Amino acid sequence: MAQDRISMPSGIGGLVRYFDEYKSKIKFKPGHIIVLCIVVMVIMILLYAYGNRILGIGI
């Protein structure tokens, strides 16, 4: 009777779930990412507007 057992393939399909194995030591909250993006945008706007004068490039 033990030989009548049918083995079915696993449902994962050979894929490995790496996110279960790796934990990052650096974690950011979503609010920090939003603030960082806003700071980068403000710096870019200031450089586009006043970058030539600040860096002494161009006319």
mmCIF file of the N, C-alpha and C atoms, coordinates in Angstrom:
data_MODEL
# 
_entry.id   MODEL 
# 
loop_
_atom_site.group_PDB 
_atom_site.id 
_atom_site.type_symbol 
_atom_site.label_atom_id 
_atom_site.label_alt_id 
_atom_site.label_comp_id 
_atom_site.label_asym_id 
_atom_site.label_entity_id 
_atom_site.label_seq_id 
_atom_site.pdbx_PDB_ins_code 
_atom_site.Cartn_x 
_atom_site.Cartn_y 
_atom_site.Cartn_z 
_atom_site.occupancy 
_atom_site.B_iso_or_equiv 
_atom_site.pdbx_formal_charge 
_atom_site.auth_seq_id 
_atom_site.auth_comp_id 
_atom_site.auth_asym_id 
_atom_site.auth_atom_id 
_atom_site.pdbx_PDB_model_num 
ATOM 1   N N  . MET A 1 1  ? 0.799  -1.188 0.000   1.00 0.00 ? 1  MET A N  1 
ATOM 2   C CA . MET A 1 1  ? 0.000  0.000  0.000   1.00 0.00 ? 1  MET A CA 1 
ATOM 3   C C  . MET A 1 1  ? 0.847  1.261  0.000   1.00 0.00 ? 1  MET A C  1 
ATOM 4   N N  . ALA A 1 2  ? 2.044  1.221  0.574   1.00 0.00 ? 2  ALA A N  1 
ATOM 5   C CA . ALA A 1 2  ? 2.895  2.397  0.631   1.00 0.00 ? 2  ALA A CA 1 
ATOM 6   C C  . ALA A 1 2  ? 3.364  2.804  -0.761  1.00 0.00 ? 2  ALA A C  1 
ATOM 7   N N  . GLN A 1 3  ? 3.406  1.877  -1.706  1.00 0.00 ? 3  GLN A N  1 
ATOM 8   C CA . GLN A 1 3  ? 3.877  2.195  -3.046  1.00 0.00 ? 3  GLN A CA 1 
ATOM 9   C C  . GLN A 1 3  ? 2.795  2.852  -3.899  1.00 0.00 ? 3  GLN A C  1 
ATOM 10  N N  . ASP A 1 4  ? 1.549  2.859  -3.467  1.00 0.00 ? 4  ASP A N  1 
ATOM 11  C CA . ASP A 1 4  ? 0.456  3.472  -4.225  1.00 0.00 ? 4  ASP A CA 1 
ATOM 12  C C  . ASP A 1 4  ? 0.399  4.994  -4.043  1.00 0.00 ? 4  ASP A C  1 
ATOM 13  N N  . ARG A 1 5  ? 1.247  5.534  -3.198  1.00 0.00 ? 5  ARG A N  1 
ATOM 14  C CA . ARG A 1 5  ? 1.229  6.969  -2.924  1.00 0.00 ? 5  ARG A CA 1 
ATOM 15  C C  . ARG A 1 5  ? 1.784  7.744  -4.126  1.00 0.00 ? 5  ARG A C  1 
ATOM 16  N N  . ILE A 1 6  ? 1.120  8.815  -4.492  1.00 0.00 ? 6  ILE A N  1 
ATOM 17  C CA . ILE A 1 6  ? 1.543  9.646  -5.622  1.00 0.00 ? 6  ILE A CA 1 
ATOM 18  C C  . ILE A 1 6  ? 2.169  10.919 -5.060  1.00 0.00 ? 6  ILE A C  1 
ATOM 19  N N  . SER A 1 7  ? 3.343  11.292 -5.585  1.00 0.00 ? 7  SER A N  1 
ATOM 20  C CA . SER A 1 7  ? 4.041  12.499 -5.144  1.00 0.00 ? 7  SER A CA 1 
ATOM 21  C C  . SER A 1 7  ? 3.695  13.645 -6.087  1.00 0.00 ? 7  SER A C  1 
ATOM 22  N N  . MET A 1 8  ? 3.154  14.717 -5.530  1.00 0.00 ? 8  MET A N  1 
ATOM 23  C CA . MET A 1 8  ? 2.794  15.890 -6.317  1.00 0.00 ? 8  MET A CA 1 
ATOM 24  C C  . MET A 1 8  ? 3.915  16.929 -6.232  1.00 0.00 ? 8  MET A C  1 
ATOM 25  N N  . PRO A 1 9  ? 4.142  17.698 -7.304  1.00 0.00 ? 9  PRO A N  1 
ATOM 26  C CA . PRO A 1 9  ? 5.171  18.750 -7.236  1.00 0.00 ? 9  PRO A CA 1 
ATOM 27  C C  . PRO A 1 9  ? 4.743  19.849 -6.264  1.00 0.00 ? 9  PRO A C  1 
ATOM 28  N N  . SER A 1 10 ? 5.736  20.540 -5.721  1.00 0.00 ? 10 SER A N  1 
ATOM 29  C CA . SER A 1 10 ? 5.423  21.609 -4.773  1.00 0.00 ? 10 SER A CA 1 
ATOM 30  C C  . SER A 1 10 ? 4.840  22.807 -5.508  1.00 0.00 ? 10 SER A C  1 
ATOM 31  N N  . GLY A 1 11 ? 4.110  23.628 -4.802  1.00 0.00 ? 11 GLY A N  1 
ATOM 32  C CA . GLY A 1 11 ? 3.437  24.775 -5.404  1.00 0.00 ? 11 GLY A CA 1 
ATOM 33  C C  . GLY A 1 11 ? 4.335  25.972 -5.626  1.00 0.00 ? 11 GLY A C  1 
ATOM 34  N N  . ILE A 1 12 ? 5.551  25.957 -5.099  1.00 0.00 ? 12 ILE A N  1 
ATOM 35  C CA . ILE A 1 12 ? 6.444  27.101 -5.240  1.00 0.00 ? 12 ILE A CA 1 
ATOM 36  C C  . ILE A 1 12 ? 7.055  27.145 -6.638  1.00 0.00 ? 12 ILE A C  1 
ATOM 37  N N  . GLY A 1 13 ? 7.216  26.047 -7.277  1.00 0.00 ? 13 GLY A N  1 
ATOM 38  C CA . GLY A 1 13 ? 7.752  26.012 -8.635  1.00 0.00 ? 13 GLY A CA 1 
ATOM 39  C C  . GLY A 1 13 ? 9.248  26.259 -8.700  1.00 0.00 ? 13 GLY A C  1 
ATOM 40  N N  . GLY A 1 14 ? 9.989  25.939 -7.653  1.00 0.00 ? 14 GLY A N  1 
ATOM 41  C CA . GLY A 1 14 ? 11.430 26.092 -7.655  1.00 0.00 ? 14 GLY A CA 1 
ATOM 42  C C  . GLY A 1 14 ? 11.905 27.490 -7.300  1.00 0.00 ? 14 GLY A C  1 
ATOM 43  N N  . LEU A 1 15 ? 11.013 28.392 -6.962  1.00 0.00 ? 15 LEU A N  1 
ATOM 44  C CA . LEU A 1 15 ? 11.409 29.751 -6.603  1.00 0.00 ? 15 LEU A CA 1 
ATOM 45  C C  . LEU A 1 15 ? 11.817 29.804 -5.137  1.00 0.00 ? 15 LEU A C  1 
ATOM 46  N N  . VAL A 1 16 ? 12.804 30.637 -4.865  1.00 0.00 ? 16 VAL A N  1 
ATOM 47  C CA . VAL A 1 16 ? 13.283 30.810 -3.498  1.00 0.00 ? 16 VAL A CA 1 
ATOM 48  C C  . VAL A 1 16 ? 12.817 32.170 -3.004  1.00 0.00 ? 16 VAL A C  1 
ATOM 49  N N  . ARG A 1 17 ? 12.296 32.204 -1.815  1.00 0.00 ? 17 ARG A N  1 
ATOM 50  C CA . ARG A 1 17 ? 11.831 33.465 -1.237  1.00 0.00 ? 17 ARG A CA 1 
ATOM 51  C C  . ARG A 1 17 ? 12.951 34.041 -0.390  1.00 0.00 ? 17 ARG A C  1 
ATOM 52  N N  . TYR A 1 18 ? 13.704 34.999 -0.960  1.00 0.00 ? 18 TYR A N  1 
ATOM 53  C CA . TYR A 1 18 ? 14.862 35.548 -0.287  1.00 0.00 ? 18 TYR A CA 1 
ATOM 54  C C  . TYR A 1 18 ? 14.487 36.517 0.833   1.00 0.00 ? 18 TYR A C  1 
ATOM 55  N N  . PHE A 1 19 ? 13.319 37.164 0.738   1.00 0.00 ? 19 PHE A N  1 
ATOM 56  C CA . PHE A 1 19 ? 12.968 38.153 1.739   1.00 0.00 ? 19 PHE A CA 1 
ATOM 57  C C  . PHE A 1 19 ? 12.756 37.523 3.109   1.00 0.00 ? 19 PHE A C  1 
ATOM 58  N N  . ASP A 1 20 ? 12.527 36.219 3.173   1.00 0.00 ? 20 ASP A N  1 
ATOM 59  C CA . ASP A 1 20 ? 12.410 35.553 4.463   1.00 0.00 ? 20 ASP A CA 1 
ATOM 60  C C  . ASP A 1 20 ? 13.766 35.344 5.114   1.00 0.00 ? 20 ASP A C  1 
ATOM 61  N N  . GLU A 1 21 ? 14.832 35.298 4.299   1.00 0.00 ? 21 GLU A N  1 
ATOM 62  C CA . GLU A 1 21 ? 16.150 34.964 4.809   1.00 0.00 ? 21 GLU A CA 1 
ATOM 63  C C  . GLU A 1 21 ? 16.986 36.192 5.163   1.00 0.00 ? 21 GLU A C  1 
ATOM 64  N N  . TYR A 1 22 ? 16.693 37.344 4.600   1.00 0.00 ? 22 TYR A N  1 
ATOM 65  C CA . TYR A 1 22 ? 17.559 38.516 4.762   1.00 0.00 ? 22 TYR A CA 1 
ATOM 66  C C  . TYR A 1 22 ? 16.816 39.623 5.495   1.00 0.00 ? 22 TYR A C  1 
ATOM 67  N N  . LYS A 1 23 ? 17.427 40.136 6.521   1.00 0.00 ? 23 LYS A N  1 
ATOM 68  C CA . LYS A 1 23 ? 16.875 41.276 7.254   1.00 0.00 ? 23 LYS A CA 1 
ATOM 69  C C  . LYS A 1 23 ? 17.900 42.404 7.220   1.00 0.00 ? 23 LYS A C  1 
ATOM 70  N N  . SER A 1 24 ? 17.501 43.578 6.751   1.00 0.00 ? 24 SER A N  1 
ATOM 71  C CA . SER A 1 24 ? 18.408 44.710 6.657   1.00 0.00 ? 24 SER A CA 1 
ATOM 72  C C  . SER A 1 24 ? 18.565 45.364 8.030   1.00 0.00 ? 24 SER A C  1 
ATOM 73  N N  . LYS A 1 25 ? 19.763 45.869 8.293   1.00 0.00 ? 25 LYS A N  1 
ATOM 74  C CA . LYS A 1 25 ? 20.018 46.573 9.544   1.00 0.00 ? 25 LYS A CA 1 
ATOM 75  C C  . LYS A 1 25 ? 19.563 48.028 9.461   1.00 0.00 ? 25 LYS A C  1 
ATOM 76  N N  . ILE A 1 26 ? 19.450 48.550 8.237   1.00 0.00 ? 26 ILE A N  1 
ATOM 77  C CA . ILE A 1 26 ? 19.032 49.937 8.030   1.00 0.00 ? 26 ILE A CA 1 
ATOM 78  C C  . ILE A 1 26 ? 17.560 49.935 7.635   1.00 0.00 ? 26 ILE A C  1 
ATOM 79  N N  . LYS A 1 27 ? 16.752 50.633 8.404   1.00 0.00 ? 27 LYS A N  1 
ATOM 80  C CA . LYS A 1 27 ? 15.324 50.707 8.095   1.00 0.00 ? 27 LYS A CA 1 
ATOM 81  C C  . LYS A 1 27 ? 14.908 52.167 8.078   1.00 0.00 ? 27 LYS A C  1 
ATOM 82  N N  . PHE A 1 28 ? 14.135 52.542 7.070   1.00 0.00 ? 28 PHE A N  1 
ATOM 83  C CA . PHE A 1 28 ? 13.627 53.902 6.924   1.00 0.00 ? 28 PHE A CA 1 
ATOM 84  C C  . PHE A 1 28 ? 12.115 53.877 7.047   1.00 0.00 ? 28 PHE A C  1 
ATOM 85  N N  . LYS A 1 29 ? 11.584 54.883 7.711   1.00 0.00 ? 29 LYS A N  1 
ATOM 86  C CA . LYS A 1 29 ? 10.140 55.045 7.762   1.00 0.00 ? 29 LYS A CA 1 
ATOM 87  C C  . LYS A 1 29 ? 9.695  55.757 6.491   1.00 0.00 ? 29 LYS A C  1 
ATOM 88  N N  . PRO A 1 30 ? 8.469  55.511 6.036   1.00 0.00 ? 30 PRO A N  1 
ATOM 89  C CA . PRO A 1 30 ? 7.995  56.176 4.814   1.00 0.00 ? 30 PRO A CA 1 
ATOM 90  C C  . PRO A 1 30 ? 8.037  57.701 4.898   1.00 0.00 ? 30 PRO A C  1 
ATOM 91  N N  . GLY A 1 31 ? 7.802  58.259 6.066   1.00 0.00 ? 31 GLY A N  1 
ATOM 92  C CA . GLY A 1 31 ? 7.859  59.711 6.226   1.00 0.00 ? 31 GLY A CA 1 
ATOM 93  C C  . GLY A 1 31 ? 9.246  60.260 5.982   1.00 0.00 ? 31 GLY A C  1 
ATOM 94  N N  . HIS A 1 32 ? 10.278 59.525 6.389   1.00 0.00 ? 32 HIS A N  1 
ATOM 95  C CA . HIS A 1 32 ? 11.649 59.966 6.164   1.00 0.00 ? 32 HIS A CA 1 
ATOM 96  C C  . HIS A 1 32 ? 11.975 60.002 4.674   1.00 0.00 ? 32 HIS A C  1 
ATOM 97  N N  . ILE A 1 33 ? 11.480 59.044 3.928   1.00 0.00 ? 33 ILE A N  1 
ATOM 98  C CA . ILE A 1 33 ? 11.733 59.003 2.480   1.00 0.00 ? 33 ILE A CA 1 
ATOM 99  C C  . ILE A 1 33 ? 11.057 60.189 1.796   1.00 0.00 ? 33 ILE A C  1 
ATOM 100 N N  . ILE A 1 34 ? 9.843  60.510 2.207   1.00 0.00 ? 34 ILE A N  1 
ATOM 101 C CA . ILE A 1 34 ? 9.124  61.645 1.615   1.00 0.00 ? 34 ILE A CA 1 
ATOM 102 C C  . ILE A 1 34 ? 9.860  62.952 1.900   1.00 0.00 ? 34 ILE A C  1 
ATOM 103 N N  . VAL A 1 35 ? 10.322 63.130 3.142   1.00 0.00 ? 35 VAL A N  1 
ATOM 104 C CA . VAL A 1 35 ? 11.064 64.345 3.501   1.00 0.00 ? 35 VAL A CA 1 
ATOM 105 C C  . VAL A 1 35 ? 12.366 64.417 2.709   1.00 0.00 ? 35 VAL A C  1 
ATOM 106 N N  . LEU A 1 36 ? 13.062 63.313 2.556   1.00 0.00 ? 36 LEU A N  1 
ATOM 107 C CA . LEU A 1 36 ? 14.305 63.287 1.792   1.00 0.00 ? 36 LEU A CA 1 
ATOM 108 C C  . LEU A 1 36 ? 14.055 63.669 0.331   1.00 0.00 ? 36 LEU A C  1 
ATOM 109 N N  . CYS A 1 37 ? 12.977 63.168 -0.260  1.00 0.00 ? 37 CYS A N  1 
ATOM 110 C CA . CYS A 1 37 ? 12.648 63.524 -1.646  1.00 0.00 ? 37 CYS A CA 1 
ATOM 111 C C  . CYS A 1 37 ? 12.351 65.016 -1.783  1.00 0.00 ? 37 CYS A C  1 
ATOM 112 N N  . ILE A 1 38 ? 11.628 65.570 -0.822  1.00 0.00 ? 38 ILE A N  1 
ATOM 113 C CA . ILE A 1 38 ? 11.313 66.999 -0.865  1.00 0.00 ? 38 ILE A CA 1 
ATOM 114 C C  . ILE A 1 38 ? 12.586 67.829 -0.729  1.00 0.00 ? 38 ILE A C  1 
ATOM 115 N N  . VAL A 1 39 ? 13.489 67.430 0.156   1.00 0.00 ? 39 VAL A N  1 
ATOM 116 C CA . VAL A 1 39 ? 14.754 68.154 0.329   1.00 0.00 ? 39 VAL A CA 1 
ATOM 117 C C  . VAL A 1 39 ? 15.573 68.110 -0.956  1.00 0.00 ? 39 VAL A C  1 
ATOM 118 N N  . VAL A 1 40 ? 15.639 66.966 -1.602  1.00 0.00 ? 40 VAL A N  1 
ATOM 119 C CA . VAL A 1 40 ? 16.385 66.847 -2.864  1.00 0.00 ? 40 VAL A CA 1 
ATOM 120 C C  . VAL A 1 40 ? 15.750 67.720 -3.938  1.00 0.00 ? 40 VAL A C  1 
ATOM 121 N N  . MET A 1 41 ? 14.413 67.761 -4.004  1.00 0.00 ? 41 MET A N  1 
ATOM 122 C CA . MET A 1 41 ? 13.752 68.595 -5.002  1.00 0.00 ? 41 MET A CA 1 
ATOM 123 C C  . MET A 1 41 ? 14.028 70.082 -4.761  1.00 0.00 ? 41 MET A C  1 
ATOM 124 N N  . VAL A 1 42 ? 14.006 70.510 -3.508  1.00 0.00 ? 42 VAL A N  1 
ATOM 125 C CA . VAL A 1 42 ? 14.285 71.911 -3.200  1.00 0.00 ? 42 VAL A CA 1 
ATOM 126 C C  . VAL A 1 42 ? 15.722 72.268 -3.572  1.00 0.00 ? 42 VAL A C  1 
ATOM 127 N N  . ILE A 1 43 ? 16.662 71.380 -3.261  1.00 0.00 ? 43 ILE A N  1 
ATOM 128 C CA . ILE A 1 43 ? 18.068 71.627 -3.621  1.00 0.00 ? 43 ILE A CA 1 
ATOM 129 C C  . ILE A 1 43 ? 18.223 71.722 -5.137  1.00 0.00 ? 43 ILE A C  1 
ATOM 130 N N  . MET A 1 44 ? 17.551 70.845 -5.874  1.00 0.00 ? 44 MET A N  1 
ATOM 131 C CA . MET A 1 44 ? 17.649 70.880 -7.343  1.00 0.00 ? 44 MET A CA 1 
ATOM 132 C C  . MET A 1 44 ? 17.045 72.164 -7.907  1.00 0.00 ? 44 MET A C  1 
ATOM 133 N N  . ILE A 1 45 ? 15.918 72.602 -7.356  1.00 0.00 ? 45 ILE A N  1 
ATOM 134 C CA . ILE A 1 45 ? 15.294 73.838 -7.835  1.00 0.00 ? 45 ILE A CA 1 
ATOM 135 C C  . ILE A 1 45 ? 16.209 75.029 -7.563  1.00 0.00 ? 45 ILE A C  1 
ATOM 136 N N  . LEU A 1 46 ? 16.806 75.070 -6.373  1.00 0.00 ? 46 LEU A N  1 
ATOM 137 C CA . LEU A 1 46 ? 17.734 76.158 -6.056  1.00 0.00 ? 46 LEU A CA 1 
ATOM 138 C C  . LEU A 1 46 ? 18.958 76.133 -6.958  1.00 0.00 ? 46 LEU A C  1 
ATOM 139 N N  . LEU A 1 47 ? 19.476 74.953 -7.263  1.00 0.00 ? 47 LEU A N  1 
ATOM 140 C CA . LEU A 1 47 ? 20.640 74.872 -8.149  1.00 0.00 ? 47 LEU A CA 1 
ATOM 141 C C  . LEU A 1 47 ? 20.295 75.288 -9.574  1.00 0.00 ? 47 LEU A C  1 
ATOM 142 N N  . TYR A 1 48 ? 19.100 74.914 -10.048 1.00 0.00 ? 48 TYR A N  1 
ATOM 143 C CA . TYR A 1 48 ? 18.701 75.346 -11.387 1.00 0.00 ? 48 TYR A CA 1 
ATOM 144 C C  . TYR A 1 48 ? 18.518 76.849 -11.442 1.00 0.00 ? 48 TYR A C  1 
ATOM 145 N N  . ALA A 1 49 ? 17.984 77.427 -10.383 1.00 0.00 ? 49 ALA A N  1 
ATOM 146 C CA . ALA A 1 49 ? 17.708 78.867 -10.387 1.00 0.00 ? 49 ALA A CA 1 
ATOM 147 C C  . ALA A 1 49 ? 18.952 79.696 -10.109 1.00 0.00 ? 49 ALA A C  1 
ATOM 148 N N  . TYR A 1 50 ? 19.758 79.300 -9.128  1.00 0.00 ? 50 TYR A N  1 
ATOM 149 C CA . TYR A 1 50 ? 20.881 80.128 -8.668  1.00 0.00 ? 50 TYR A CA 1 
ATOM 150 C C  . TYR A 1 50 ? 22.226 79.409 -8.757  1.00 0.00 ? 50 TYR A C  1 
ATOM 151 N N  . GLY A 1 51 ? 22.292 78.278 -9.376  1.00 0.00 ? 51 GLY A N  1 
ATOM 152 C CA . GLY A 1 51 ? 23.511 77.478 -9.413  1.00 0.00 ? 51 GLY A CA 1 
ATOM 153 C C  . GLY A 1 51 ? 24.674 78.146 -10.109 1.00 0.00 ? 51 GLY A C  1 
ATOM 154 N N  . ASN A 1 52 ? 24.403 78.883 -11.187 1.00 0.00 ? 52 ASN A N  1 
ATOM 155 C CA . ASN A 1 52 ? 25.471 79.567 -11.906 1.00 0.00 ? 52 ASN A CA 1 
ATOM 156 C C  . ASN A 1 52 ? 26.147 80.615 -11.021 1.00 0.00 ? 52 ASN A C  1 
ATOM 157 N N  . ARG A 1 53 ? 25.350 81.350 -10.285 1.00 0.00 ? 53 ARG A N  1 
ATOM 158 C CA . ARG A 1 53 ? 25.891 82.392 -9.402  1.00 0.00 ? 53 ARG A CA 1 
ATOM 159 C C  . ARG A 1 53 ? 26.610 81.781 -8.211  1.00 0.00 ? 53 ARG A C  1 
ATOM 160 N N  . ILE A 1 54 ? 26.043 80.719 -7.647  1.00 0.00 ? 54 ILE A N  1 
ATOM 161 C CA . ILE A 1 54 ? 26.630 80.099 -6.448  1.00 0.00 ? 54 ILE A CA 1 
ATOM 162 C C  . ILE A 1 54 ? 27.967 79.443 -6.783  1.00 0.00 ? 54 ILE A C  1 
ATOM 163 N N  . LEU A 1 55 ? 28.011 78.717 -7.889  1.00 0.00 ? 55 LEU A N  1 
ATOM 164 C CA . LEU A 1 55 ? 29.214 77.970 -8.260  1.00 0.00 ? 55 LEU A CA 1 
ATOM 165 C C  . LEU A 1 55 ? 30.175 78.786 -9.116  1.00 0.00 ? 55 LEU A C  1 
ATOM 166 N N  . GLY A 1 56 ? 29.756 79.948 -9.586  1.00 0.00 ? 56 GLY A N  1 
ATOM 167 C CA . GLY A 1 56 ? 30.634 80.787 -10.402 1.00 0.00 ? 56 GLY A CA 1 
ATOM 168 C C  . GLY A 1 56 ? 30.836 80.266 -11.805 1.00 0.00 ? 56 GLY A C  1 
ATOM 169 N N  . ILE A 1 57 ? 29.853 79.569 -12.333 1.00 0.00 ? 57 ILE A N  1 
ATOM 170 C CA . ILE A 1 57 ? 29.961 78.988 -13.673 1.00 0.00 ? 57 ILE A CA 1 
ATOM 171 C C  . ILE A 1 57 ? 29.151 79.855 -14.639 1.00 0.00 ? 57 ILE A C  1 
ATOM 172 N N  . GLY A 1 58 ? 29.658 80.018 -15.836 1.00 0.00 ? 58 GLY A N  1 
ATOM 173 C CA . GLY A 1 58 ? 28.916 80.738 -16.867 1.00 0.00 ? 58 GLY A CA 1 
ATOM 174 C C  . GLY A 1 58 ? 29.053 82.231 -16.766 1.00 0.00 ? 58 GLY A C  1 
ATOM 175 N N  . ILE A 1 59 ? 28.045 82.905 -17.274 1.00 0.00 ? 59 ILE A N  1 
ATOM 176 C CA . ILE A 1 59 ? 28.074 84.376 -17.364 1.00 0.00 ? 59 ILE A CA 1 
ATOM 177 C C  . ILE A 1 59 ? 27.718 85.026 -16.044 1.00 0.00 ? 59 ILE A C  1 
# 
